[in-house]
Amino acid sequence: MSAEPVPHAYRTECGSVGKFQVPRTALYGAVTARVVQDFPNSGMRMPRDTLRALGLGTAAGARVNDDLGLLGNDRVRAH
């Protein structure tokens, strides 16, 4: 049994590839949403070390932006 889509569960983001529907609670934009949609179709998997490195870089960026007061507490604690 499939669940019915929740109204307003998505927001419209504009990226370099045009407008794209992104889950309302997602902490990413249009380009990442498109990659999330398309990546499983490639049959390729991202190496674990690469994912870890991306996560470490993202976390470091979030800490710096928090120190500068550029992120709300909900985004800083999103890890």
Helices and strands as residue ranges (DSSP letters): E 10-15, E 18-23, H 30-38, G 39-42, H 48-67, H 73-76
